[in-house]
Amino acid sequence: METFAQPRQFVDHPRYERERDHALSGLALENVDAPIREIVAGFAGMSYCFTLQSCYGHFVHAEQQEPQNLEPLPDHDVGSVTYRIAYIALCIENSALGERLCTALAQIPAIDPEYVQFGSPDWFWQRHPDSYALQVEPARFATKDEAIIEHQEALHVQEVRGRFFARLAELVQTLQEEADSV
C-alpha cells in the first residue's frame, strides 16, 4: 500500500460534519492499539477533526512472529525485523482551529525528519478531502506501509515512535486544556 504524499492545501469539504459523525459512530476504542487509545479518544473529542485510521507500529522478527504484537524489541540482535508503520491519519476541518491543528502536526517531523513524515496520502484524500497523516518510517521507505530493517535501526525506529506518540499525546492534552479554558 502506498502511504505517503506531500501535504495538500485545504479544500472545500461540505460533507465534513456528516463524515465526522459517521466516523465517530463507528469508532470502537477497544479496536485501537492500546498504547494510543487515549490519543485517538482525544482527537475524537475535537469538533475540528476525526481519526481515519491509526496504528501503534509493530515489529515482527525471529523471536516475535505475532503481526499485531506490542512488545518492545529485545536488546540483543534478532537479525532482520519487519516493521509495520506507526501512524495516525486524520480528516481535519477547513477552519481556523483545523488549520491550527494542521500546522502543529506539520511540526512533529522535527522529532527526527529521517524517520517521521507528514503528508496527505492519496488513498485517504480521495475518500475524505482535507486528510493528513503522520507516520514513523525510515524516509527511504516512506511510501510503503512495511519495511524490512536491521535490528539496530529497528531500535532507533522504536525510540522515535515513542517520542512521536509522546508528542501527539502532549498536543492532544494542550488542545483539550485550551478548549476547557474557553
ABEGO torsion letter per residue (X at the ends): XBABBBBBBBBBBAAAAAAAAAAAAABBAAABBAAAAAAAAAAAABAABBBABBBAEBBBBAABABAABABBBBABBAEBBBBBBBBBBBBBBBBAAAAAAAAAAAAAAAABAAABBBBBBAAAAAABBGBBBBBBBBAAAAABABBBBBAAAAAAAAAAAAAAAAAAAAAAAAAAAAAAAX
